[in-house]
Amino acid sequence: MYNEVRSVVESKWSIKILSSLSEESPQNFSTVQEQFDTSNDVITDRLRLLAEYDLIDRREHTRRDVRYSITKRGERFLDELRDLNSLLRKGL
């Protein structure tokens, strides 16, 4: 149960990448990569994961010009996470 949600939430950098794209979209790979202190392979893996669940959109203009933007579903996902976070914080 909730395997899809866990695969996104538990993958380090996924939520931060999604949040970054929420603040500014579209972004090319190098812009995304520069924001996080991790390898290109990890960034690539997380972008693929987010695209797989239609949380981001990947547009390849040319082979070297690939841009990523958050989808409406991705925005909704972040909103739901914020709501869950708020719900948990109320209990503290």
Secondary structure as GFF3:
##gff-version 3
##sequence-region A 1 92
A	DSSP	alpha_helix	3	9	.	.	.	ID=ss1
A	DSSP	alpha_helix	14	23	.	.	.	ID=ss2
A	DSSP	beta_strand	27	28	.	.	.	ID=ss3
A	DSSP	alpha_helix	29	34	.	.	.	ID=ss4
A	DSSP	alpha_helix	40	52	.	.	.	ID=ss5
A	DSSP	beta_strand	56	62	.	.	.	ID=ss6
A	DSSP	beta_strand	65	70	.	.	.	ID=ss7
A	DSSP	alpha_helix	72	90	.	.	.	ID=ss8
###
